[in-house]
Amino acid sequence: MDTITRLLLMSLLILSITGNPLFAQDSTSDTAGKAGEKRFRMYSPDAIVITATKSVIKKNQTGSSITIITEDEIKKSGKKNVGEILRTVPGLTVRTSSVPGGEAAVSIRGARSENVLVLIDGVEVNDPISTNRSYNFANLTSDNIEKIEIIRGPQSVLYGSDAAGGVINIITKKGKGKPIMDLSFEGGSYSTFIESASVSGAGKFASYSVAISQINSKGISRAAKREGTAEDPEKDGYKNTTLSSKLGIKVLPESLLTFSFHYNDAEYDIDDGALADDPNNKLFSESLSTKINFRHSPFSFWKYNLSLSQSTILRKNDDPDSSANFINSWFEGKTRKAEFQNIFSIGEINDITAGAEIEQDSGSALTYADYGFGVSNSELKDIKVYNIAYYLQNHLKLMKRLFIIAGIRADRHEEYGKDYNYNTSLSFITPIIGTRLKANYGTGFKAPSIYQLYEPTYGEPSLEPEDSKNYDIGFEQNLLNNMITIEGSYFHNSFKNKIVFGSSFKYENTGEVETSGYETALTLNLLDSLNIKANYTRTKTEDKDTGKRLIRIPENTASININWEIAAGANIDLIYIYIGERDDAWWDSSTFTKNDVTLPSYYKIDLAFSYNISKNYQIFGRVENITNKDYQETYGYQTPGISVYGGFKAML
């Protein structure tokens, strides 16, 4: 069955559901949905965030540094991958080993990618069976996303391990108003074809949103061509199918039962490493995250959430004709979590959040490898690790100007025992000029992964968690009724007892890493049709053991995003990104040596446009890397040159 047929059948199935009286049109919710689409709300101090406190609050009521990316911005950027969308966020570093499908990691303020917790609708999706329990953004598409919230700075009090550097929460679309169906097709460079379909809507008692998409591309070679090699490396193809859905049902007065899931199936050709082409190496990845959440407010002063979630990932590596990489290997990890959260309100001046959670990570793996020294086998058999946590947070709101948040968390890990962390933040809005002063201080931790603890050859069961102390101070100034917004922050992070792969070929705790710097951002809403955002981040990093900078973290980054609605229904989005010089290291599989290198700075310009032919039909296109820059984000891996894509969309 071809892709278009599958999409049409899915669409017909969804349309049959919308005929149910439960999903009958509710004009009130439709009006509310349209009111919420105003673009300026993104830049308003009253913008609503959820991730910072696990409850609905205004952005200006927390001292944390927060960026919100709206659905409107995502669509107008033309970007199909969430990692690409995050490149314009202050303090974030996104690096890939080629695209599409190359491993993609995100760092916040110089913290390693394993110190960044990634959520999809509140479900933890960091890979529990990866080496360091980080998240790979390579296959996360931008379909069906309502907004993305990025919280920079320590968030371990509410989110536990992996959140010492920050949290990225991808919130999928909630259905609103009458049923709407979108169908789109896109094609372009490297024989790339993208098809998608979605349906959403809401009635008096329920809302729904469903989306499916598929990407097929012949791609480029991931490995760059080694100097002196006669033949060009072969192209590495990529396939990605994504299905996501969110269903909400009002089962009681002042209550909502929500079910969400996100499924991804990807298949892609890979190579053996930097400058190491391999025409036979393939990787398969399948992931599924699900969550059931019941929210209820039995009294005006008390509301609670009870949720059950699970995230599963399966990775398989098949390289039958190579002796330089895994030949037949697979990795399967699961994260299960139950959480009970309560919010008690004392009038309008105080909110107390108290919660408990139990989490289980489990993982199995089999690796069969030959690096030229003979065959080696390694197996993990269904290892399970439990963690129980309790957290308490107080949000004090005084005179609508002073907001103080303080919290504490206690974790009890099955392997290493107890761990305690705390966080406090302050936001103060000055009289008359309205300058917002903000500050945030907190501790964090990073639990060792299943792989680091129990891998038969390299694991070390006696590992302790990493500890961190982080703070940032800053300001935010809105001028001319939010037409101009200026922001600035200074940050400092200290990570101790870090987990590294040691010289004894075992994981071990050692040393300290410090990162510091500042972020600046400027937003200009000069006209209702013209918006300009610019930011600059300077990040200094140091490994206290070696005195060297951390690899792949640039000291200087900057971006400019110009969005212009040139006419009714016609939009242009221009993005300029600058990445400064950074250190890197790579493993030469032909000589079995590690090499240190310095990657030069580069800039890239992308352009996206769209035009509404009518109320129901739109044409769109994008040009990436307009100046055809030759650069590498990770040494030894290629990036695409100038690329052109175009397509059409039907909104029914």
C-alpha positions in Angstrom: 0.0 0.0 0.0 1.6 3.3 -1.1 2.0 6.3 1.2 -0.8 8.5 -0.3 -3.3 5.6 0.0 -2.4 5.0 3.6 -2.9 8.7 4.4 -6.2 8.9 2.7 -7.5 5.8 4.5 -6.4 7.3 7.8 -8.2 10.5 6.9 -11.4 8.7 6.1 -11.2 6.8 9.4 -10.8 10.0 11.3 -13.7 11.7 9.4 -15.9 8.7 10.3 -15.1 9.4 14.0 -16.1 13.1 13.7 -19.7 12.0 12.9 -20.2 10.9 16.5 -22.4 13.2 18.6 -19.6 13.3 21.3 -17.6 15.3 18.9 -20.4 17.6 17.7 -19.3 21.2 16.9 -19.1 23.6 19.8 -19.0 27.2 18.6 -17.8 28.5 21.9 -14.6 26.4 21.9 -14.0 27.4 18.2 -14.1 31.0 19.1 -11.7 30.5 22.0 -9.3 28.6 19.7 -9.2 31.4 17.2 -8.6 34.0 19.9 -5.6 32.0 21.1 -3.9 32.2 17.7 -2.8 35.8 18.1 0.8 36.0 17.2 1.7 38.8 19.6 0.9 36.6 22.6 4.2 34.9 22.1 6.0 38.0 23.0 3.7 39.2 25.8 4.8 39.1 29.4 1.4 37.4 30.0 2.3 34.4 27.9 1.2 31.2 29.5 3.7 28.4 30.4 3.3 25.0 32.0 6.7 23.4 32.2 8.3 25.8 34.7 6.0 24.8 37.6 3.9 21.9 36.2 0.9 24.2 36.4 -0.5 27.0 34.3 1.2 30.3 35.1 2.3 33.5 33.4 5.8 33.7 32.0 6.6 36.8 34.1 5.8 35.0 37.4 8.9 32.8 37.3 12.6 33.7 37.5 13.5 30.9 35.1 14.7 31.8 31.6 12.0 30.6 29.2 11.5 30.6 25.5 8.1 29.6 23.9 7.9 28.6 20.2 4.3 28.8 18.9 2.5 26.7 16.3 2.4 29.7 14.1 6.1 30.2 14.2 6.8 26.5 13.5 4.6 26.5 10.4 6.0 29.7 9.0 9.6 28.5 9.5 9.0 25.6 7.2 11.2 23.4 9.3 10.3 19.7 9.5 12.5 18.7 12.4 12.2 20.0 16.0 16.0 20.1 16.3 16.2 22.5 13.4 13.5 24.7 15.0 15.5 24.9 18.3 18.6 26.5 16.6 17.3 30.0 17.1 16.7 29.7 20.9 19.2 31.6 23.1 21.6 29.3 25.0 20.9 26.2 22.9 23.5 24.4 20.8 22.2 21.9 18.3 24.7 19.6 16.6 24.1 16.7 14.2 26.1 14.1 12.4 24.7 15.0 9.0 21.0 15.2 8.0 18.4 13.9 7.5 18.5 11.2 10.2 22.0 11.9 11.6 22.3 11.8 15.4 21.1 15.2 16.7 22.0 16.4 20.2 20.9 19.6 22.1 22.9 21.2 24.8 21.7 24.1 27.0 24.2 26.7 28.3 27.1 24.3 27.7 25.6 21.5 29.7 26.0 18.1 28.1 23.0 16.8 26.2 22.4 14.1 28.8 21.6 17.0 31.3 18.7 18.1 29.1 15.3 16.4 29.8 13.0 16.1 26.8 9.3 15.7 27.2 6.5 15.0 24.7 3.2 16.1 26.3 4.9 15.6 29.7 6.3 12.1 28.9 10.0 11.6 29.5 11.5 10.4 26.2 15.2 10.4 26.9 16.5 7.0 25.8 17.0 4.8 28.9 19.2 2.3 27.1 21.5 4.8 25.4 25.0 5.2 26.8 24.2 8.4 28.7 20.4 8.5 28.7 20.2 11.5 26.4 17.6 12.2 23.6 18.3 12.0 19.9 16.3 14.6 18.0 17.1 13.1 14.6 13.6 11.7 14.0 11.4 14.1 15.9 9.2 15.9 13.3 7.3 19.2 13.8 3.9 17.7 12.9 0.9 18.3 15.2 2.8 20.6 17.6 0.9 23.3 19.4 4.0 24.9 21.1 7.4 24.1 22.5 8.5 25.3 25.9 12.2 25.6 26.7 13.3 26.1 30.3 17.0 27.0 30.7 18.6 26.3 34.0 18.1 23.6 36.8 14.8 21.9 36.9 15.6 18.8 39.0 13.2 19.7 41.8 10.2 19.0 39.6 11.7 16.7 37.0 14.5 14.8 38.7 17.5 13.3 36.9 18.5 14.6 33.4 17.0 18.1 34.1 20.0 19.8 35.6 20.7 21.8 32.5 17.0 22.4 31.5 13.8 21.0 30.1 12.4 21.0 26.5 8.7 20.2 26.5 7.0 19.5 23.1 3.2 20.0 23.5 1.1 18.5 20.8 -2.0 20.1 19.4 -5.3 20.0 21.2 -8.4 20.0 19.1 -10.5 23.2 18.9 -13.8 24.1 17.3 -15.2 22.5 14.2 -13.4 19.6 12.5 -10.5 20.7 10.3 -8.5 18.4 8.0 -5.1 19.3 6.5 -3.5 17.4 3.7 0.0 18.4 2.4 2.6 17.2 0.0 6.2 18.4 -0.4 9.1 17.4 -2.6 12.6 18.7 -3.3 16.4 18.2 -3.2 18.0 14.7 -2.7 14.8 13.1 -4.0 13.0 14.1 -0.8 9.2 13.6 -0.5 7.1 14.4 2.5 3.4 13.6 2.9 1.2 14.5 5.8 -2.5 14.5 7.0 -4.2 15.7 10.1 -7.6 16.1 11.6 -8.6 18.1 14.7 -11.7 19.4 16.4 -13.7 19.7 19.6 -17.2 19.5 20.9 -19.0 20.0 24.3 -17.5 17.0 25.9 -14.4 16.0 23.9 -11.5 17.2 21.8 -9.3 15.3 19.4 -6.2 15.8 17.2 -4.6 13.2 15.0 -1.7 13.6 12.5 0.4 11.2 10.4 3.4 12.0 8.2 6.0 10.2 6.1 9.4 11.4 4.9 11.4 9.6 2.2 14.8 10.9 1.0 17.8 9.5 -0.9 19.8 11.9 1.2 23.5 12.6 1.1 26.5 10.6 2.3 26.8 11.1 6.1 30.5 10.5 6.1 32.6 13.2 4.4 35.0 12.1 1.7 38.4 11.2 3.1 41.3 13.1 1.4 43.0 11.0 -1.2 40.0 8.7 -1.8 39.2 8.3 -5.4 35.5 7.3 -5.2 32.8 9.5 -3.8 30.9 8.1 -0.8 27.5 6.6 -1.5 24.3 8.4 -0.5 22.6 7.4 2.7 18.8 7.2 2.4 16.2 8.0 5.1 12.6 7.0 5.9 10.5 8.3 8.7 6.8 7.7 9.6 5.3 9.6 12.5 1.8 9.3 14.1 0.6 11.4 17.0 -2.7 11.9 18.7 -4.3 13.6 21.6 -7.9 12.9 22.9 -9.5 14.8 25.8 -12.9 13.8 27.4 -14.8 15.7 30.2 -15.9 12.8 32.4 -16.9 14.9 35.4 -17.6 18.5 36.2 -14.3 20.4 36.5 -12.3 17.4 35.2 -10.6 16.2 32.1 -9.3 12.8 31.0 -6.5 13.1 28.4 -4.9 10.4 26.4 -1.9 11.1 24.1 0.5 9.1 22.1 3.4 9.7 19.8 4.8 7.0 17.5 7.8 7.1 15.2 9.4 4.5 12.9 12.6 5.4 11.1 15.0 3.5 8.8 18.2 5.1 7.6 21.6 4.3 6.1 24.6 5.2 8.3 28.3 5.0 8.0 31.1 3.6 10.2 32.1 7.0 11.6 33.9 10.2 10.6 35.3 9.9 7.1 34.3 6.2 7.1 31.8 5.4 4.3 30.0 2.1 4.5 27.3 1.2 1.8 25.8 -1.7 3.9 25.3 -0.2 7.4 21.7 0.4 8.4 20.0 1.6 11.5 16.3 1.0 12.5 14.6 3.0 15.2 11.1 2.6 16.6 9.7 4.7 19.5 6.4 5.1 21.2 5.3 7.4 24.1 1.9 7.3 25.7 0.2 9.0 28.6 -3.1 8.9 30.4 -3.8 11.9 32.6 -6.8 12.7 34.8 -7.1 16.3 36.0 -9.8 17.2 38.5 -10.6 20.2 40.7 -13.0 19.0 43.4 -12.8 22.4 45.2 -11.7 25.9 44.2 -8.6 25.7 46.3 -7.5 22.2 45.3 -6.8 20.5 42.0 -4.9 17.4 41.3 -3.4 15.4 38.4 -3.0 11.6 38.3 -1.0 10.3 35.4 0.5 7.1 34.0 3.0 7.2 31.2 5.4 5.0 29.3 8.1 5.6 26.7 9.6 2.8 24.7 12.5 2.8 22.1 13.9 0.0 20.1 17.1 0.4 18.0 18.6 -2.2 15.6 21.9 -1.9 13.8 22.5 -4.2 10.8 25.8 -4.2 9.0 26.4 -7.7 7.6 29.4 -7.1 5.4 31.6 -4.9 7.7 34.2 -5.8 10.2 34.5 -2.2 11.5 31.2 -1.8 13.2 28.4 -3.6 15.1 27.2 -6.4 12.8 23.9 -7.5 14.4 23.0 -5.4 17.5 19.8 -4.2 19.2 18.9 -2.0 22.1 15.5 -1.8 23.8 14.6 0.6 26.6 11.4 1.5 28.5 10.6 4.2 31.0 7.4 3.8 33.1 6.2 6.4 35.4 3.2 7.1 37.8 2.7 10.5 39.3 0.2 12.1 41.7 0.4 15.9 41.8 -1.6 18.3 44.0 -1.9 22.1 43.8 -3.4 23.9 46.8 -4.2 27.6 46.3 -4.5 30.2 49.1 -6.5 32.9 47.4 -4.5 34.6 44.6 -1.3 35.0 46.6 0.0 31.5 47.0 0.1 28.1 45.2 1.6 25.0 46.9 2.5 22.1 44.7 3.1 18.7 46.3 3.7 15.5 44.4 5.0 11.9 44.4 6.2 9.8 41.6 7.6 6.3 41.0 9.7 5.6 37.9 11.1 2.4 36.4 13.8 2.3 33.7 14.4 -1.0 32.0 16.7 -2.1 29.3 17.9 -5.0 27.2 20.7 -5.1 24.7 22.7 -7.4 22.5 25.8 -6.3 20.7 27.8 -8.5 18.3 30.9 -6.7 17.0 34.2 -7.2 15.3 36.8 -4.4 15.3 39.5 -6.5 13.6 40.6 -8.1 16.9 38.1 -10.9 16.8 34.4 -11.2 17.6 33.1 -9.9 20.9 29.6 -10.3 22.4 27.9 -8.3 25.1 24.4 -8.8 26.5 22.1 -7.0 28.9 19.1 -9.0 30.0 16.1 -6.9 31.1 17.7 -4.8 33.7 15.3 -2.8 35.8 16.1 0.3 38.0 13.5 2.0 40.3 13.4 5.6 41.6 10.8 7.0 44.1 10.6 10.8 44.5 8.6 13.4 46.5 8.6 17.1 45.8 7.2 20.2 47.4 7.1 23.7 45.8 5.7 27.0 47.0 4.7 29.8 44.6 4.2 33.2 46.4 2.7 36.1 44.5 2.8 39.5 46.2 1.2 42.8 44.9 1.3 41.5 41.4 4.9 42.5 41.3 7.0 40.1 43.4 6.9 36.3 42.6 9.0 33.8 44.6 9.2 30.1 43.9 11.0 27.7 46.2 11.0 23.9 46.1 12.7 20.8 47.4 12.9 17.2 46.2 13.9 13.9 47.7 14.8 10.9 45.5 15.5 7.4 46.5 17.3 5.4 43.8 17.4 1.6 43.9 21.1 1.6 43.2 22.8 4.6 44.8 20.4 5.6 47.5 19.1 9.0 48.5 19.5 12.4 46.8 18.1 15.8 47.8 17.8 18.9 45.6 16.4 22.3 45.9 15.6 25.3 43.7 14.5 28.9 44.2 13.6 31.7 41.7 12.6 35.3 42.0 10.8 37.6 39.6 10.2 41.3 40.4 8.4 43.8 38.1 9.6 47.3 38.9 7.0 50.1 39.2 6.6 52.8 36.5 9.1 51.5 33.9 8.0 47.8 34.3 11.5 46.3 34.1 11.4 42.7 35.2 14.3 41.5 37.2 14.7 37.7 37.5 17.0 35.3 39.3 17.2 31.5 39.6 19.4 29.2 41.8 19.2 25.5 42.1 20.9 22.1 42.4 20.6 19.2 40.1 21.7 15.6 39.7 22.2 13.1 36.9 21.7 9.4 37.7 24.0 6.9 36.0 22.3 5.2 33.1 21.5 1.5 32.9 24.3 1.1 30.3 26.8 2.9 32.5 25.9 0.8 35.5 25.4 -2.7 34.1 27.0 -3.1 30.6 29.1 -6.3 31.1 32.3 -4.9 29.7 32.3 -1.2 30.4 29.7 -0.8 33.2 30.4 0.1 36.9 27.7 -0.6 39.4 29.3 1.6 42.1 28.8 4.8 40.1 27.5 7.8 42.0 25.2 10.5 40.4 26.6 13.7 39.0 25.9 16.8 41.1 25.4 20.3 39.9 24.9 23.9 41.2 23.5 26.4 38.8 22.4 30.0 38.9 21.4 32.8 36.5 20.3 36.4 36.9 18.8 38.7 34.3 16.2 41.3 33.2 13.4 41.8 30.7 12.2 45.1 29.4 9.1 45.6 27.3 8.6 48.9 25.5 5.9 50.6 23.5 3.1 48.2 24.5 5.3 45.2 23.9 6.4 46.3 20.4 10.0 46.0 21.6 11.3 43.4 24.1 14.9 43.3 25.4 16.2 40.4 27.5 19.6 39.6 29.0 20.8 36.9 31.4 24.1 35.8 33.0 24.5 32.1 33.9 26.9 29.9 35.7 26.9 26.1 36.0 29.1 23.7 37.9 28.9 20.0 37.4 30.9 17.7 39.8 31.4 14.0 40.0 30.8 13.7 36.3 30.5 10.3 34.7 33.0 9.6 31.9 34.5 6.7 30.1 37.8 6.3 31.8 41.3 5.2 30.7 40.6 1.8 32.3 37.8 1.3 29.7 35.2 1.6 32.4 32.8 4.3 33.4 33.9 6.3 36.4 33.1 9.4 38.4 35.7 12.1 38.1 36.4 15.8 38.1 34.4 19.0 37.5 33.1 21.0 34.6 32.1 24.7 34.6 30.2 26.6 32.1 29.3 30.3 32.2 28.2 33.1 29.9 25.4 35.4 28.9 22.4 35.5 26.6 20.9 38.5 25.0 17.7 38.7 22.9 15.8 41.4 21.1 12.3 41.1 19.7 10.8 43.8 17.5 7.0 43.8 16.6 7.3 46.9 14.5 4.2 46.2 12.5 1.4 43.7 12.8 2.9 42.1 9.7 6.6 42.3 10.5 8.5 40.6 13.4 12.2 40.5 14.0 14.0 38.4 16.6 17.7 38.5 17.2 19.8 36.8 19.9 23.5 36.3 20.9 24.9 33.8 23.4 28.5 33.7 24.7 29.4 30.4 26.4 32.6 29.6 28.2 33.3 26.0 29.1 36.2 24.4 31.0 37.0 20.9 32.0 38.7 21.4 35.4 40.7 18.2 35.0 42.3 19.2 31.7 41.8 22.9 31.5 40.4 22.5 28.0 37.1 23.6 26.5 34.3 21.1 26.2 34.0 19.7 22.7 31.3 20.8 20.2 30.2 23.8 22.3 30.9 27.1 20.4 31.9 30.1 22.4 29.8 32.4 20.3 26.4 31.8 18.6 23.9 34.2 17.1 20.7 34.2 15.1 18.3 36.6 13.3 14.8 35.6 12.4 12.7 38.0 10.2 9.1 37.1 9.5 7.2 39.4 7.1 3.6 39.0 5.9 4.2 40.9 2.7 0.5 40.7 1.7 -2.7 39.1 2.8 -2.0 35.3 2.9 1.6 35.7 1.8 4.5 35.2 4.2 8.3 35.2 4.1 10.5 33.8 6.9 14.2 34.4 6.8 16.6 32.8 9.3 20.4 33.6 9.7 22.4 31.5 12.1 26.0 32.0 13.1 28.0 29.3 14.9 31.5 30.1 16.2 34.7 28.1 16.3 34.6 25.0 18.5 36.8 22.1 19.5 36.0 18.5 18.4 37.5 15.1 18.6 37.1 12.1 16.3 38.0 8.4 16.2 39.8 7.3 13.1 38.5 3.7 12.4 41.3 3.0 10.0 44.2 3.7 12.4 42.3 3.2 15.7 43.4 6.6 17.0 41.7 9.6 18.6 42.3 13.0 17.0 41.7 16.5 18.3 40.6 19.2 15.8 39.1 22.7 15.8 36.1 23.3 13.6 35.9 26.8 12.0 33.0 29.1 12.4 30.2 29.3 9.8 26.9 30.9 9.0 23.8 29.6 7.3 20.8 31.3 5.8 17.4 29.6 5.3 14.3 31.1 3.6 10.7 29.8 3.8 7.6 31.3 2.1 3.9 30.5 1.8 1.0 31.9 -0.1 -2.7 31.1 0.4 -4.2 30.7 -3.0 -7.7 30.6 -1.4 -9.2 30.0 2.0 -8.6 26.2 1.6 -5.4 25.9 -0.5 -1.8 27.0 0.1 1.5 26.7 -1.7 4.7 26.8 0.1 8.5 26.4 -0.3 11.8 26.8 1.3 15.4 27.2 0.4 18.0 26.0 2.9 21.7 27.0 3.0 21.0 29.7 0.4 24.7 30.6 0.1 25.7 27.0 -0.3 28.1 27.0 2.7 30.5 24.1 3.1 30.7 23.3 6.8 30.6 20.5 9.3 28.8 20.4 12.7 30.6 17.2 13.7 34.0 16.5 12.3 34.0 14.1 9.4 30.3 14.3 8.6 28.8 16.1 5.7 26.0 18.7 5.7 23.8 19.5 2.7 24.6 22.3 0.3 21.9 24.6 -1.1 18.6 22.7 -1.0 15.2 23.6 -2.5 11.8 22.2 -1.5 8.2 23.1 -2.4 4.7 21.8 -2.0 1.0 22.4 -1.5 -1.5 22.1 1.4 -5.3 21.6 1.4 -7.3 22.8 4.5 -10.7 21.2 4.4 
